Structures are given as C-alpha cells and as structure tokens.
Amino acid sequence: MLAAMPSENNRRLELFRLALVLIDRGNRELPHPLSLHFDDVLHQARILSDDPSAVSPDVTPQAVQLANDMRVYEGLRDALAGVNSIGDVSQPVAHEVLRNLEPRLASAY
Amino acid sequence: MHPRTDLALLAESLAHLSKTPYFNRAIEKHAYALIDVIKHALTSSPPYDDEILRSFADKVWTCHRYLQGSTTKEAPYEIEYCMRHAISDWLTDPCLVTTALTDKKDFHLKPGDPWDFVAKTMDRYTGQLPQEKLIFIGVPRIYKHMPLFCAALYHELGHFVDLARNVTDVTFLTHPVHGVSDGVQEVLQNHRREHFADLFAACYVGSAIVDSIHAINPHADHSNTHPATATRIEVIRSFLAGEDFDELSMYQGALQKLGLPRLEQRYAVPAIETAFDDIRPYTVADTPELHGMMAAGWSYLGKVKSGDGPQWAADANQLDVVRIVNDLTEKSIRNASIRSLWNEVPQ
C-alpha cells in the first residue's frame, strides 16, 4: 500500500538465515543447493562490502542486503569474520551470526 | 499449528480449489505442483527439518490465499492486465499474477514465490517445478471495479521491483550515510524506498500518482516509514517536469549498475474526452496508452469535478460520475486486452 513496506523486505536473507538456523539446531547435513546459496551470498557480499562500486547485474539482492548489513553493523561483521563458506560455520558461530541478524529480522513481523 | 498439520490441511484445500469451475489453467498448474511438493515433504524419509517445513508452510499459506482469490471470478482482471505489462518491463522471468481482494484500504504487490525456496531446501524432490514466478496483488474489495483508484498499485510495483532487485539498498552502497544511529539509518532506508516507488509509479501513471497520494493523506508529515506527503509530491513533480536532481541521479545510477531500465516516462496520455463524453470506452492504441489511461482518467475526473464535464455528468451525483468514469476506464482496458488476444490468434 501507499503506507508501510511489506515485510518481505527483511525476508531477503531468509535462505541465508535458514542455513544458519539449521546448523544452530545441530544439523550436520544441509541441503546442497542451500549450502551453495549461503556461499554465493557471502562471497558476493564480501566483495561488495570491500568495494561498493562492484555492483553488477549478476549481483543477487541477498548479497546487496548482507553487504549493507556488514558495512553498518559491526557485530555482524565480527561474527562472520573467518567464515568463507558454510563449512566454516560451527554451531556457536551460527548462533552468534543469527544473534546479530535476528533483531532486524524480528522487527519485521 | 504444527507445520505438518498445516501442510496436510492446505494440500486438502488446494485439491478442493483445483476442482472449482473458475480455476485458471495456469494457476491450476501451481496448485497441483504445491500439492505434489507437500506430499513429498510430508512423506520424505529421513524427514526434512521442521524449520524447513515451517517456512514452506508459511509460503503455502500465502499461495493458498491468492490462488483462492483467483477462483472466485472476482479478480480485477483489468488491473492485473496493466500490471502484467509493467512487470514485463523490469523482470525477464515469466510471471503469473494472482489477486486477493482485501477488506481494508490495503494495496500491495509482492513476491511470494515458493519455488526458489523448494529448489534450495527440498533437494530430494524430483518433480518438475513451475517456471513462472508467482506475484501476488492485493486490491481493496470495494475498488475491484475502480481501476483509477488502483493507480497506487504502480507504486507497489515500484516496491516490488525494489525488493526483487534491491535497488535502494544499492544506493546505500553507492551513497552511504555515515555517522547516524541504526534507527535513523532505517528511517532513511524507508524514505528512499518510498521516493523510489513514487518515481517508479510516476513513470507509468504520471500525475495520477500525485492525485492518489494526495487523496489518501494530503497533510501527512514525515514519519519513520514515509516522507511527508508534500516532500513526496515535490520529488514527483520535479521528475515529471524533467528536472535533474541528486536523488534521481542516485536511483538512475543504481538501476544502471543492476542492468535495469531507467526511470522515464512510459505512458502516453490518450485523448479520451470524445469517447467518454459520449459514454463510450476509448480505443487504446498501445501499451503506453494503456498505462496512460490512469492519468487520463484522473484528469477527466478532475475536469468533471470542476464543472467542466459533459452534459451527462452535470445531471449525475458525484458517486455515479466516479463509477461511470472508472467503468469506462475498465471497459477501455478490457477491450484492449481482448483485441490483443484476438490479434495473437493465428489467422
């Protein structure tokens, strides 16, 4: 409507977050396409976070969202330090990243 | 409810929906695919994590609501038709628009497509998923035959494109705002999104979006979610006047980086007066005129309101005039769609 934005705005990172939730819940085997998605979003977001002018038609909306969040929110940046792919995400790391994603996701509902 | 219970109930209801007489074939395909994926999700061994099922159930709930709306023979076909044309300017994927009528002044247009989620989380599903993305439109029930009052949907389409491609978030990469609190950052994000959606709508309906915003809340001040109405209208007027300004350049830059079209006029205001003065639908010439029906219709309503309308309007009450002008607009769009379908038939 001409009033508020739909909550989908904050659902862009839904699959990225789901991968973290599954690890946080003790899952060892993630669906392969979901793992690839996580890696892709993180990889693109890192590039954009380091060089914001690197936006191109191939960049995914999720990566743009995560790059912005990483630039603005220090806690999220710190939580993701040392994570280069889903294989680097342990249960405590997943928990910490989620803790820094959660407040903004939760506010949308 | 537990997601497994919800999914079982939703599958039953979708199966019931698919047997209703007005069900559209294209939509039927999505309903059957949903039923099939639900069956897989509930019987798969080892089972999918409940978090996957919970998110999937949320998506099926949403699909169910809009697919149901498409079976009632109440869908505002003409508005969907205009939206389909505008969406094709921005998204290359095939899309299927479905509508739910809302019981309050709630316009929305959102992506809710479940298929990307299924493809990424249910990797043991071997069936074929539909290619079209589902797009959901919400239109107030009392406006279902009032296309001119649905010009606001073009603003929602602006939000939709923004959500789908993250245009305004790109502007925060290219034009960041430093040294403000998280709260202020969020307000700035909201305001950029609203200005973008306004400019987007202006590309298709011109000054009709000013009329819509003014009609909804003429004196609104700045809020956390929206800029003040006066500010929004000023930005739109500058754009329509062809002025260059920093905010517009910022959006154009983001669109260019993303490989998307520029913000520019995509409508032509048709000369509807002769036809409407005779209470006849106008013959829409092309797609720019299709979108231009909104600006022309609002302008015609304004003319009638100022006492400069045709003889038939002079003797009618205001609600009748509003209804007749919307009805003529609706029929003009409907005729355009029928002619287009006719021309597509191999001769």
Contacts between the chains, C-beta under 8 A, distances in Angstrom:
chain1	res1	chain2	res2	distance
A	1	B	105	7.0
A	1	B	106	5.2
A	1	B	107	4.5
A	1	B	108	5.8
A	1	B	138	8.0
A	1	B	152	6.9
A	1	B	156	7.0
A	2	B	107	6.8
A	2	B	152	5.2
A	2	B	155	5.9
A	2	B	212	6.9
A	2	B	213	6.2
A	2	B	216	5.3
A	2	B	217	7.8
A	3	B	225	7.2
A	3	B	226	7.2
A	4	B	225	5.2
A	5	B	159	6.3
A	5	B	190	6.5
A	5	B	193	6.0
A	5	B	225	6.9
A	6	B	108	5.9
A	6	B	110	4.9
A	6	B	159	6.8
A	6	B	163	7.4
A	8	B	110	5.4
A	8	B	111	6.4
A	8	B	112	7.6
A	8	B	163	5.6
A	9	B	163	6.1
A	9	B	193	7.7
A	12	B	163	7.3
A	12	B	166	7.1
A	14	B	55	6.9
A	14	B	117	7.7
A	15	B	116	8.0
A	15	B	117	7.0
A	15	B	120	5.7
A	15	B	121	7.5
A	18	B	51	6.5
A	18	B	52	7.1
A	18	B	55	6.4
A	18	B	121	7.0
A	21	B	51	5.3
A	22	B	49	5.8
A	22	B	51	6.3
A	22	B	52	7.6
A	25	B	49	6.8
A	25	B	51	6.7
A	27	B	49	6.1
A	31	B	52	8.0
A	31	B	120	6.7
A	31	B	121	5.3
A	31	B	122	7.1
A	31	B	123	4.2
A	32	B	123	5.7
A	33	B	119	6.2
A	33	B	120	4.3
A	33	B	121	7.5
A	33	B	123	5.6
A	34	B	120	4.9
A	34	B	121	5.6
A	34	B	123	7.8
A	37	B	120	5.4
A	48	B	173	6.2
A	52	B	173	3.7
A	52	B	174	6.1
A	52	B	176	7.4
A	53	B	173	7.9
A	53	B	174	7.0
A	55	B	170	5.3
A	55	B	173	6.3
A	55	B	174	7.2
A	55	B	254	7.5
A	55	B	257	4.2
A	55	B	258	6.7
A	56	B	257	6.6
A	56	B	258	7.8
A	56	B	259	7.6
A	57	B	257	7.8
A	57	B	258	5.7
A	57	B	259	3.1
A	57	B	260	8.0
A	59	B	258	7.4
A	61	B	163	7.4
A	61	B	164	6.7
A	61	B	165	5.8
A	61	B	166	3.7
A	61	B	169	7.5
A	64	B	166	4.2
A	64	B	169	4.7
A	64	B	170	5.7
A	64	B	173	6.8
A	65	B	166	6.2
A	65	B	169	5.8
A	67	B	173	6.4
A	68	B	169	5.3
A	68	B	172	5.2
A	68	B	173	6.4
A	71	B	173	7.7
A	71	B	176	7.0
A	72	B	182	7.4
A	72	B	185	6.2
A	73	B	182	7.6
